[in-house]
Amino acid sequence: IMWWSLYTLKTTGCGLPAGPFGLLGAAEGISYLVVIGFVAAALLSKATSGSGLPAGPGGLLGAAEGLSFLTAIAGLVVL
């Protein structure tokens, strides 16, 4: 959802519309918070242990960490 929001912001200058009952806007806000949470947890882990988050089962947590950093960088570029 955050990638869709960033694309919409880049092309129209506005974020996503609120949608029915504000659900789309809520999902957008939650997606931003999840990305920020992953980036903050990874940076804290890097600062305290010298390595990022563990890979987790099937490398899922590591993949989520990588995608979160990529998304955060894309967000900075769009702004």
Phi, psi and omega in degrees: 000324181294323178296320177297319179296317180295319178297315179297319179297318181293321185274330184246342183087358179231156175284194180290151175290163182296327180078182181294128180059017180074013185291322180292318177295322177294316179297323177297312180298318179295322180295322176296317180295322179295315179298314179299321179297315178297315181295316180296317180296320179293318179294321177295317178297320179295320181289324185269326184247347181089356176222159182287201179293150176295158184296326181077179182294126180069013181072015185294317181293321176296320178294318179296322177297312180298315178295326178293317177297318179298317180293320179296320178294318177299321177298319178293324179294318182293322180291000000 
